[in-house]
Amino acid sequence: MNFSVPQYIEIEDKIVGPFTFKQFVYLLGGLGVCYLLYRFLPSVVAFPLMLPFVVLALALAFYKVNNRPFINTLQSAITFFLAPKLYVWKRGAGGNKIMPTSSAQTKSATQLETPNNVSESKLRDLAWSLDINEKVR
């Protein structure tokens, strides 16, 4: 039995004219907001307020950052600015610095702490064997 295998599954279908469904919804939403601003506000106030919405709608529909849709970049930016940040004091070779870290980094750093029952000699032996194994590869 022969089956046809879809070939271009990464390309979205053009639903409305030359636009995909997502592009059409972004443009329609931008135009809808612009219409509401024009309808309910004086023209002098409405036109400057329309510009950011038009730019956002066009960016959502057509602009790509590193070949990824702009909506992903916008979502990441909003998450970054709204997520809580944890500042941890780290004493390092470069001096004493306060470095921002996420809570996930702090959790992974606490998991990597050495247990109290391991002696210094065992740690040195382990570090030496890890260095040797890295150099052999």
C-alpha positions as a Markdown table, in Angstrom:
| # | Residue | x | y | z |
|---|---|---|---|---|
| 1 | Met | 0.0 | 0.0 | 0.0 |
| 2 | Asn | 1.2 | 3.5 | -0.9 |
| 3 | Phe | 0.7 | 6.3 | 1.5 |
| 4 | Ser | 1.3 | 10.0 | 0.8 |
| 5 | Val | 3.5 | 11.6 | 3.3 |
| 6 | Pro | 3.1 | 15.4 | 4.0 |
| 7 | Gln | 6.2 | 17.2 | 2.9 |
| 8 | Tyr | 5.9 | 20.9 | 4.0 |
| 9 | Ile | 4.5 | 20.6 | 7.5 |
| 10 | Glu | 6.4 | 23.6 | 8.9 |
| 11 | Ile | 4.7 | 26.1 | 6.4 |
| 12 | Glu | 1.4 | 27.4 | 7.6 |
| 13 | Asp | -1.5 | 27.4 | 5.1 |
| 14 | Lys | -2.7 | 30.7 | 3.6 |
| 15 | Ile | -6.3 | 31.0 | 4.7 |
| 16 | Val | -7.3 | 34.6 | 4.0 |
| 17 | Gly | -5.6 | 35.9 | 0.8 |
| 18 | Pro | -1.9 | 36.0 | 1.2 |
| 19 | Phe | -2.1 | 35.8 | 5.0 |
| 20 | Thr | -2.1 | 32.9 | 7.4 |
| 21 | Phe | -4.9 | 32.7 | 10.0 |
| 22 | Lys | -2.6 | 34.0 | 12.7 |
| 23 | Gln | -1.5 | 36.9 | 10.6 |
| 24 | Phe | -5.1 | 37.7 | 9.7 |
| 25 | Val | -6.2 | 37.7 | 13.4 |
| 26 | Tyr | -3.3 | 40.0 | 14.4 |
| 27 | Leu | -4.0 | 42.5 | 11.7 |
| 28 | Leu | -7.7 | 42.3 | 12.3 |
| 29 | Gly | -7.2 | 42.9 | 16.0 |
| 30 | Gly | -4.9 | 45.9 | 15.4 |
| 31 | Leu | -7.4 | 47.4 | 12.9 |
| 32 | Gly | -10.2 | 46.8 | 15.4 |
| 33 | Val | -8.4 | 48.7 | 18.2 |
| 34 | Cys | -7.5 | 51.5 | 15.8 |
| 35 | Tyr | -11.2 | 51.8 | 14.7 |
| 36 | Leu | -12.3 | 51.9 | 18.3 |
| 37 | Leu | -9.8 | 54.6 | 19.1 |
| 38 | Tyr | -10.8 | 56.6 | 16.0 |
| 39 | Arg | -14.5 | 56.2 | 16.8 |
| 40 | Phe | -14.5 | 57.2 | 20.5 |
| 41 | Leu | -11.7 | 59.7 | 20.8 |
| 42 | Pro | -11.0 | 63.0 | 19.1 |
| 43 | Ser | -8.8 | 62.7 | 16.0 |
| 44 | Val | -5.9 | 64.7 | 17.6 |
| 45 | Val | -5.7 | 62.2 | 20.4 |
| 46 | Ala | -6.7 | 59.0 | 18.5 |
| 47 | Phe | -4.0 | 59.2 | 15.7 |
| 48 | Pro | -1.0 | 59.3 | 18.1 |
| 49 | Leu | -2.5 | 56.4 | 20.1 |
| 50 | Met | -3.1 | 54.3 | 17.0 |
| 51 | Leu | 0.5 | 54.3 | 15.9 |
| 52 | Pro | 1.8 | 51.8 | 18.6 |
| 53 | Phe | -1.1 | 49.5 | 18.0 |
| 54 | Val | -0.5 | 49.5 | 14.2 |
| 55 | Val | 3.2 | 48.8 | 14.8 |
| 56 | Leu | 2.5 | 46.0 | 17.3 |
| 57 | Ala | 0.0 | 44.4 | 14.9 |
| 58 | Leu | 2.4 | 44.6 | 12.0 |
| 59 | Ala | 5.2 | 43.2 | 14.1 |
| 60 | Leu | 3.1 | 40.3 | 15.4 |
| 61 | Ala | 2.0 | 39.5 | 11.9 |
| 62 | Phe | 5.3 | 39.8 | 9.9 |
| 63 | Tyr | 8.4 | 40.4 | 12.0 |
| 64 | Lys | 10.6 | 37.5 | 13.0 |
| 65 | Val | 13.4 | 37.5 | 15.6 |
| 66 | Asn | 16.0 | 34.7 | 14.8 |
| 67 | Asn | 13.5 | 33.0 | 12.6 |
| 68 | Arg | 11.0 | 32.8 | 15.4 |
| 69 | Pro | 7.7 | 34.7 | 15.6 |
| 70 | Phe | 7.7 | 38.0 | 17.4 |
| 71 | Ile | 5.0 | 36.8 | 19.8 |
| 72 | Asn | 7.6 | 34.4 | 21.3 |
| 73 | Thr | 10.0 | 37.3 | 21.9 |
| 74 | Leu | 7.2 | 39.4 | 23.4 |
| 75 | Gln | 6.1 | 36.6 | 25.7 |
| 76 | Ser | 9.7 | 36.1 | 26.9 |
| 77 | Ala | 10.2 | 39.8 | 27.6 |
| 78 | Ile | 7.0 | 40.0 | 29.6 |
| 79 | Thr | 7.9 | 36.9 | 31.6 |
| 80 | Phe | 11.3 | 38.3 | 32.3 |
| 81 | Phe | 10.0 | 41.7 | 33.5 |
| 82 | Leu | 7.2 | 40.3 | 35.6 |
| 83 | Ala | 9.0 | 37.2 | 37.1 |
| 84 | Pro | 10.4 | 37.7 | 40.6 |
| 85 | Lys | 14.2 | 37.9 | 40.7 |
| 86 | Leu | 16.4 | 36.6 | 43.5 |
| 87 | Tyr | 19.7 | 38.3 | 44.3 |
| 88 | Val | 22.3 | 36.0 | 45.8 |
| 89 | Trp | 25.6 | 37.1 | 47.4 |
| 90 | Lys | 28.4 | 35.2 | 45.7 |
| 91 | Arg | 32.0 | 35.5 | 46.9 |
| 92 | Gly | 34.3 | 34.9 | 44.0 |
| 93 | Ala | 37.7 | 35.5 | 42.7 |
| 94 | Gly | 36.7 | 38.7 | 41.0 |
| 95 | Gly | 35.7 | 40.3 | 44.2 |
| 96 | Asn | 32.5 | 40.4 | 46.2 |
| 97 | Lys | 29.6 | 40.9 | 43.8 |
| 98 | Ile | 25.8 | 40.6 | 44.1 |
| 99 | Met | 24.7 | 38.7 | 41.1 |
| 100 | Pro | 21.0 | 38.3 | 40.0 |
| 101 | Thr | 20.1 | 34.6 | 39.6 |
| 102 | Ser | 16.8 | 32.9 | 39.1 |
| 103 | Ser | 15.4 | 30.6 | 41.7 |
| 104 | Ala | 16.1 | 27.6 | 39.4 |
| 105 | Gln | 19.8 | 28.5 | 39.4 |
| 106 | Thr | 19.8 | 28.8 | 43.2 |
| 107 | Lys | 18.1 | 25.4 | 43.6 |
| 108 | Ser | 20.6 | 23.7 | 41.2 |
| 109 | Ala | 23.5 | 25.3 | 43.1 |
| 110 | Thr | 22.2 | 24.0 | 46.4 |
| 111 | Gln | 21.9 | 20.6 | 45.0 |
| 112 | Leu | 25.5 | 20.6 | 43.9 |
| 113 | Glu | 26.9 | 21.2 | 47.4 |
| 114 | Thr | 29.2 | 18.4 | 48.7 |
| 115 | Pro | 27.9 | 16.3 | 51.5 |
| 116 | Asn | 29.6 | 16.7 | 54.9 |
| 117 | Asn | 30.7 | 13.0 | 55.1 |
| 118 | Val | 33.1 | 13.2 | 52.1 |
| 119 | Ser | 36.7 | 13.9 | 53.1 |
| 120 | Glu | 39.1 | 16.2 | 51.3 |
| 121 | Ser | 41.2 | 13.4 | 50.0 |
| 122 | Lys | 38.3 | 11.7 | 48.4 |
| 123 | Leu | 37.3 | 15.0 | 46.8 |
| 124 | Arg | 40.8 | 15.5 | 45.4 |
| 125 | Asp | 40.9 | 11.9 | 44.0 |
| 126 | Leu | 37.5 | 12.4 | 42.4 |
| 127 | Ala | 38.6 | 15.7 | 40.9 |
| 128 | Trp | 41.8 | 14.2 | 39.6 |
| 129 | Ser | 40.1 | 11.3 | 38.0 |
| 130 | Leu | 37.5 | 13.6 | 36.3 |
| 131 | Asp | 40.3 | 15.7 | 34.9 |
| 132 | Ile | 42.1 | 12.6 | 33.6 |
| 133 | Asn | 38.9 | 11.3 | 32.0 |
| 134 | Glu | 38.2 | 14.6 | 30.3 |
| 135 | Lys | 41.7 | 14.7 | 28.8 |
| 136 | Val | 41.5 | 11.2 | 27.5 |
| 137 | Arg | 38.4 | 11.9 | 25.4 |
